[in-house]
Amino acid sequence: MDTPFYVQFFWFLGALLFILGLKGMSSPVTARKGIVWAGYGMIIAVVATFFVPGLQNIALMVAALLIGSAVAWISGQKVQMTDMPQMVAIYNGMGGGAAAAIAAVEFSRGGHHDLATTTLTVIGALIGAVSFTGSCVAFAKLQGIMKKAFRLPAQNTVNVVLALLSVVLGVAVIGMSPADPMLIVLFFVVALVLGLIVTLPIGGADMPVVISLFNAFTGLAVGFEGYMQNNPTLIIAGIVVGASGTLLTQLMAKAMNRPLTNILFSPITGNGEGGQAIEGTMKELNALDAAAMMRYASKVIIVPGYGMAVAHAQHKVWEMTALLEEAGVEVKFAIHPVAGRMPGHMNVLLAEAGVPYDKIYDLEEINGEFPQCDVALIIGANDVVNPTARTDKSSPIYGMPILDADMAQNVIVIKRGKGTGYSGVENALFYTDNCRMLYGDAQPMAGEIIQHLKTMG
Amino acid sequence: MTEMLALYIFMLAAFTGYEIIAKVPVILHTPLMSGSNFIHGVVVVGAMVALGHAETVTEQAIGFFAVALGAANAAGGYVVTERMLGMFKKKEGA
């Protein structure tokens, strides 16, 4: 099929706008413009496609476009910022599913391609299908539909067998042209099951890395199907996302000090095994004392974690920050790379509450400042401030970069109960002499502190 | 398109993707992941072409499914990314 020049030209324009858009998104100042440019690129590419000669089923096409985009548009508008990661997961899964379905249509038509094209089409179909079911599982887990990590006996063996089986079936599809419909169906079924089985045992804490990995997968799948269709825009968009997604996945895995193979094949067990016993007791304090400590401090660093987000306390925390600043206290926010559910997720949540991003600091920027700070206020964060990651080689989280909150003069921890964090590891910070615990839900606690601050004037 | 030309495109696109992410501050990782998620939503274009060439009812059904999923990927990816990025402000009340 020959695509006329004017269609090709507008597809090219789409690809150009995608790259400019992504480039724009790499700085907070131009990020908003970036996504808008990319959005124009998408509209241009889609409209141009209607002018590809010889297309049938136009009514069906319009119906599918309207249904798909309307459902996603509305759900995307409604979703709360705390639930953003699972929405990214589900939309990503849909893209993977679409790439796999493109391959399915092509197999069904029995189009004749050379060996390289057929191979790439099959690989794209495989990773697209894995990304589809895998992302659906990721969505279900983060949304709380699926509560527990589900681990098969001999999970790793099952993974390997399924992966090999899907590759063998894929090779068979490539070898037989046109392939038997039953073989094609079997290939897709195995690929879909593979995505499901691989993702099921992965715990919630590791899920962001997995979502990022599937994002890269979908990108590659789109790129390969684009090659089959002779469409450079699909190749460029797909491969750019595939490459950037792979790098992003690595960065995330590194921030957690968990190699990707660990995340996929040996999830943190969560029963707290390993690690030395911790001596000392946890010491409590009340909201009034906490307010006084911060009000008369010269510098406070706030370390927010996912606990703050689920309690929807970010607005209260920002209100508290404003009061402290009025009283002349210097307040900074310290964000661990994996705070929240995705890297940067906490920044989004704080931005939603109105915290300007120049008050928010990365781990490397802020770690040197803890010793000079009077109070480190930890809200719903746990593993990311656990000093055993620095000191105890037997601890499962040993080696993970942490925020050195324990170096602060005083530490106040707002926490719901005495339990351990996501990893199930005891936090030595809570037992140190300069640490005080403020038990309660983050939102009412921040509210109480605000009340006390107001009476102090 | 010749295979070699495609190979060059693959290579240059891979480097472009790598370079774009390599310099991004951590605070933008989530929006950027969401943004790149939107960009592979261009799969909807491929899905439209596939549906446009579908002949049997099965092919039409799968093609319809592909276009709907692709459109959802693009539309949903755009909305969530735009909402997230809309929150990044330099100063309060600005």
Contacts between the chains, C-beta under 8 A, distances in Angstrom:
chain1	res1	chain2	res2	distance
A	11	B	45	7.3
A	14	B	42	6.8
A	14	B	45	7.9
A	18	B	39	5.0
A	18	B	42	7.1
A	19	B	16	6.4
A	19	B	20	7.8
A	21	B	35	7.2
A	21	B	39	7.3
A	22	B	17	8.0
A	22	B	20	5.2
A	22	B	32	7.7
A	22	B	35	6.5
A	22	B	36	6.7
A	22	B	39	6.6
A	23	B	20	5.9
A	25	B	24	7.9
A	25	B	28	6.7
A	25	B	31	6.5
A	25	B	32	5.4
A	25	B	35	4.8
A	25	B	81	8.0
A	25	B	85	7.3
A	26	B	20	5.8
A	26	B	21	7.5
A	26	B	23	6.2
A	26	B	24	4.5
A	26	B	28	6.7
A	26	B	32	7.0
A	27	B	25	7.9
A	27	B	28	7.6
A	28	B	25	7.2
A	28	B	27	6.7
A	28	B	28	6.3
A	28	B	88	5.0
A	29	B	90	7.9
A	31	B	28	6.3
A	31	B	31	6.3
A	31	B	85	4.6
A	31	B	88	6.3
A	32	B	82	7.6
A	32	B	85	4.7
A	32	B	86	6.2
A	32	B	88	7.3
A	34	B	35	7.1
A	34	B	85	7.7
A	35	B	31	7.9
A	35	B	35	5.7
A	35	B	38	7.2
A	35	B	78	6.9
A	35	B	81	4.9
A	35	B	82	5.2
A	35	B	85	5.6
A	36	B	82	7.4
A	38	B	35	6.8
A	38	B	38	6.4
A	38	B	39	6.0
A	38	B	78	7.9
A	39	B	38	7.9
A	39	B	78	5.3
A	39	B	82	7.5
A	42	B	38	7.6
A	42	B	41	6.6
A	42	B	42	6.4
A	42	B	44	8.0
A	42	B	74	5.5
A	42	B	78	7.2
A	45	B	42	5.9
A	45	B	45	5.2
A	46	B	44	6.3
A	46	B	45	6.2
A	46	B	48	7.3
A	46	B	74	7.8
A	49	B	45	5.0
A	49	B	48	4.8
A	49	B	49	6.6
A	50	B	48	7.7
A	52	B	48	8.0
A	52	B	49	6.2
A	52	B	52	6.7
A	54	B	52	7.4
A	54	B	53	7.8
A	55	B	48	7.4
A	55	B	49	7.1
A	55	B	52	3.1
A	55	B	53	7.3
A	56	B	52	5.8
A	56	B	53	7.2
A	56	B	54	7.3
A	57	B	51	5.3
A	57	B	52	6.2
A	57	B	54	5.9
A	57	B	60	6.0
A	57	B	63	6.9
A	57	B	64	8.0
A	58	B	52	7.6
A	60	B	51	6.4
A	60	B	60	6.3
A	60	B	63	7.5
A	60	B	64	5.4
A	60	B	67	7.9
A	61	B	48	5.6
A	61	B	51	5.4
A	61	B	52	6.7
A	61	B	67	5.8
A	63	B	64	7.6
A	64	B	51	7.1
A	64	B	64	4.8
A	64	B	65	7.8
A	64	B	67	3.7
A	64	B	68	4.2
A	64	B	71	6.6
A	65	B	44	7.3
A	65	B	48	7.7
A	65	B	67	6.0
A	65	B	68	7.7
A	65	B	71	4.7
A	66	B	71	7.9
A	67	B	68	5.4
A	67	B	71	7.6
A	68	B	44	7.8
A	68	B	67	6.7
A	68	B	68	3.7
A	68	B	69	6.4
A	68	B	70	6.9
A	68	B	71	3.2
A	68	B	72	4.1
A	68	B	75	6.9
A	69	B	71	4.3
A	69	B	72	6.6
A	69	B	74	6.9
A	69	B	75	3.6
A	70	B	75	7.7
A	71	B	72	6.1
A	72	B	71	7.2
A	72	B	72	3.8
A	72	B	73	7.4
A	72	B	74	7.9
A	72	B	75	4.3
A	72	B	76	3.3
A	72	B	77	8.0
A	72	B	79	7.2
A	73	B	75	4.7
A	73	B	76	7.0
A	73	B	79	5.6
A	75	B	76	6.6
A	76	B	75	7.1
A	76	B	76	4.6
A	76	B	78	7.7
A	76	B	79	3.2
A	76	B	80	4.9
A	76	B	83	7.4
A	77	B	79	5.9
A	77	B	83	7.6
A	79	B	80	6.9
A	81	B	83	7.8
A	81	B	84	7.4
A	81	B	87	7.9
A	84	B	30	7.1
A	84	B	34	7.3
A	84	B	80	6.0
A	84	B	84	6.6
A	85	B	30	7.6
A	87	B	76	6.7
A	87	B	80	5.3
A	88	B	30	7.9
A	88	B	33	6.3
A	88	B	34	4.9
A	88	B	37	5.4
A	88	B	77	7.6
A	88	B	80	6.4
A	90	B	76	7.6
A	91	B	37	5.9
A	91	B	38	7.9
A	91	B	41	7.6
A	91	B	72	6.5
A	91	B	73	5.1
A	91	B	76	3.9
A	91	B	77	5.0
A	91	B	80	7.3
A	92	B	37	4.9
A	92	B	40	7.8
A	92	B	73	7.1
A	92	B	77	7.8
A	94	B	69	4.2
A	94	B	70	7.3
A	94	B	72	4.7
A	94	B	73	4.5
A	94	B	76	7.4
A	95	B	37	7.2
A	95	B	40	5.1
A	95	B	41	5.8
A	95	B	43	5.3
A	95	B	69	7.1
A	95	B	70	6.6
A	95	B	73	3.7
A	95	B	77	7.9
A	97	B	65	7.6
A	97	B	66	7.7
A	97	B	69	4.7
A	98	B	43	4.7
A	98	B	44	6.8
A	98	B	46	7.7
A	98	B	47	5.1
A	98	B	65	8.0
A	98	B	66	4.7
A	98	B	67	7.5
A	98	B	69	4.0
A	98	B	70	3.8
A	98	B	73	6.4
A	99	B	43	5.3
A	99	B	46	7.5
A	101	B	47	6.9
A	101	B	50	7.5
A	101	B	62	5.1
A	101	B	63	7.2
A	101	B	65	5.3
A	101	B	66	3.5
A	101	B	69	6.8
A	102	B	43	7.2
A	102	B	46	5.1
A	102	B	47	5.7
A	102	B	50	4.6
A	102	B	66	5.4
A	104	B	62	5.0
A	104	B	66	8.0
A	105	B	50	4.3
A	105	B	51	7.3
A	105	B	53	7.5
A	105	B	54	5.8
A	105	B	59	5.2
A	105	B	62	5.2
A	105	B	63	5.1
A	105	B	66	6.8
A	106	B	50	6.8
A	108	B	56	7.0
A	108	B	58	6.1
A	108	B	59	5.0
A	108	B	62	7.0
A	109	B	53	6.7
A	109	B	54	7.6
A	109	B	55	6.9
A	109	B	59	6.4
A	116	B	3	5.7
A	211	B	33	7.5
A	212	B	33	5.7
A	215	B	33	5.9
A	215	B	36	6.4
A	215	B	37	5.4
A	215	B	40	7.7
A	218	B	37	7.7
A	218	B	40	5.3
A	218	B	43	7.8
A	219	B	36	7.0
A	219	B	40	4.7
A	221	B	43	8.0
A	222	B	40	4.7
A	222	B	42	6.9
A	222	B	43	4.5
A	222	B	46	7.2
A	223	B	10	7.2
A	223	B	13	7.4
A	225	B	43	7.1
A	225	B	46	5.4
A	226	B	46	6.1
A	227	B	6	5.7
A	229	B	46	5.3
A	229	B	49	5.8
A	229	B	50	7.7
A	230	B	1	5.5
A	231	B	45	6.9
A	231	B	46	6.3
A	231	B	49	7.5
A	232	B	1	7.2
A	232	B	9	5.8
A	233	B	42	6.4
A	233	B	45	6.9
A	234	B	42	6.0
A	234	B	43	6.9
A	234	B	45	6.5
A	234	B	46	5.2
A	235	B	6	6.8
A	235	B	9	5.4
A	235	B	10	6.7
A	235	B	13	6.6
A	236	B	9	6.5
A	236	B	13	4.7
A	236	B	16	7.9
A	237	B	39	5.2
A	237	B	40	6.0
A	237	B	42	4.5
A	238	B	13	7.9
A	238	B	40	5.8
A	238	B	42	7.8
A	238	B	43	7.6
A	239	B	9	7.6
A	239	B	10	5.6
A	239	B	13	3.7
A	239	B	14	5.4
A	239	B	17	6.6
A	240	B	13	5.0
A	240	B	14	7.7
A	240	B	16	5.3
A	240	B	17	3.8
A	240	B	20	7.3
A	240	B	36	7.6
A	240	B	39	7.2
A	241	B	17	6.5
A	241	B	36	4.4
A	241	B	37	7.7
A	241	B	39	5.6
A	241	B	40	4.6
A	242	B	14	7.2
A	242	B	17	6.7
A	243	B	13	7.1
A	243	B	14	4.2
A	243	B	15	7.4
A	243	B	16	7.5
A	243	B	17	3.2
A	243	B	18	4.9
A	243	B	21	8.0
A	244	B	17	3.8
A	244	B	18	6.6
A	244	B	20	5.7
A	244	B	21	4.1
A	244	B	32	7.7
A	244	B	36	5.6
A	245	B	17	7.7
A	245	B	33	7.4
A	245	B	36	6.0
A	247	B	17	7.5
A	247	B	18	5.6
A	247	B	21	4.8
A	247	B	22	6.6
A	248	B	21	5.7
A	248	B	29	6.4
A	248	B	32	7.2
A	248	B	33	6.0
A	248	B	36	7.9
A	251	B	21	7.9
A	251	B	29	7.3
A	252	B	29	7.5
A	335	B	26	7.5
A	335	B	27	7.5
A	337	B	26	5.5
A	340	B	30	7.8
A	342	B	29	6.9
A	342	B	30	4.6
A	342	B	33	6.7
A	343	B	26	5.6
A	343	B	29	3.8
A	343	B	30	6.3
A	344	B	26	5.7
A	344	B	27	5.1
A	344	B	28	6.0
A	344	B	29	3.9
A	344	B	30	3.7
A	344	B	31	6.8
A	344	B	32	7.8
A	345	B	30	4.9
A	347	B	26	7.7
A	347	B	27	4.0
A	347	B	28	8.0
A	347	B	30	7.4
A	348	B	30	5.6
A	348	B	31	6.9
A	348	B	84	5.0
A	348	B	87	6.4
A	351	B	84	8.0
A	351	B	87	3.8
A	351	B	88	5.2
A	351	B	89	7.1
A	352	B	87	5.1
A	354	B	89	7.6
A	354	B	92	5.6
A	356	B	89	6.3
A	356	B	90	5.9
A	356	B	91	5.4
A	356	B	92	5.7
A	357	B	27	6.2
A	357	B	88	5.8
A	357	B	89	7.5
A	357	B	90	6.9
A	358	B	90	6.5
A	360	B	27	6.6
A	362	B	25	7.5
A	362	B	26	5.5
A	362	B	27	7.7
